[in-house]
Amino acid sequence: MRYVIIGGSIAGISAAKAIRRSDARAEITMLSAEKNQPYYRPLISTVIEQRGIDIAVGDKPLDKYGIRIIYDQATGIDVRAKEVMLSSKKRIPYDKALIATGRRPMTPAVPGAAGPDVFPLRSMEDAHNILAAARGRKNAVVLGGGFVGLKAAIALKRLGLTITIIELLDRILHEKLDKLGSSIVSDLLRRADINLVTNQQYYEIIRTSGSIQSVRLASGRIIDADVIVSAIGTTPNIEAFRDSGITIHKGIVIQESLQTSVPDVYAAGDVVEYRDLVSNSYSVSGSWANAEEMGTLAGKNMSGAAIKYIGFLSLMNTFDVLTTPITTIGMVNPPPSGYDIFVEYGDGPYRKLVFKNDVVVGALFIGNPERAGVYPYLIKNRIPLGKLKALAIRGVLGAQNFKDQSVKI
């Protein structure tokens, strides 16, 4: 059986592992536009900091699982001929194929953005380019106050640059945190001497002879800048497949098997559009954990299993801001009615739980990840807590509370 996996990140790697475990004789070919060993993408900001952390995906999966790698870009799929087309004009035949092309950075539509010293942060190459550009520079501006933008800002600050984050909306981490959570994280950044500017609907990058000099805000304020990191968001890599007959909306639409609308073509990871388990609407996910799960299930189903994928949590992240751990899961900004909200915040960590009756649908922890690990499973599987709801509210609910029940944590 010939398997072709389009994309070399975690969804593709996880699928290849699952296929190999099911089919020792499978011919597995992986296409990757990045000429690196697979790496842990959420940690690429550490490359900028030169912290010496090995971010390669463990166990050298290409060698261990017998994966043939081709460093080339897929330009489409001929579903009738069952071939993947490449930018080199070659065609790779398949019996079953997986689209795991992930997402790419969006380009800022602001004056002056086109030109040198404006970098995205999505790949290992991006991180090395930012590091090279930052050497000997004094001022950096990060466009976007989301997860990636904050990581870039902190990494550049640790290199000794003066940092300003410019955010379009009224607060940073707008989708991942609630208003209080954003305020807490903003204070952490300001105490680290990272400047924040929010509510910026318009700004422009000022250049002299092509070199960046500053960023001018709509108010006329000038922010000095030598280098700029653009972290305004990402979009699924779906363009190569629009003429293939595969159903595409926001992302590639999949069935419960993770097969697309075309037989023998599957999709997994950030490129997929599927059901969010909290909102019950169709969405795309940018979560590493979701991509890993989807890739594993896709690989199993491609090699003969019949496992149903129930869906994902669009919001499910655990990350650090400076030295403060943050976990955010599910619906942390619920509608104004129909939900019970419990918040604990004082001198210590911030903890927030959102319930629909006795089912937890959202959880936010800032500064205290203890016992947070139980919540992704509870939210994803809509587990009624019953009497255990009181323990969750008190902050003492853990996996041990489910030992005598049918719930597996």
Secondary structure, DSSP 8 states (H G I E B T S, - for coil): -EEEEE--SHHHHHHHHHHHHH-TT-EEEEE-SS-S--B-GGGTHHHHHT-----B-TT-HHHHTTEEEE---EEEEETTTTEEEETTS-EEE-SEEEE---EEE----STT-SSTTEEE-SSHHHHHHHHHHHTT--EEEEE--SHHHHHHHHHHHHTT-EEEEE-SSSSSSTTTS-HHHHHHHHHHHHHTTEEEE---S-EEEEEETTEEEEEEETTS-EEE-SEEEE-S-EEE--GGGTTTT--BSSSEE--TTSB-SSTTEEE-STTEEEEBTTT-SEEE---HHHHHHHHHHHHHHHTT-------B-S-EEEEEETTEEEEEEE-SS--SSS-EEEEE-SSS-EEEEEEETTEEEEEEEES--TTGGGHHHHHHTT-B-GGGHHHHHHT---GGGGTTSS---
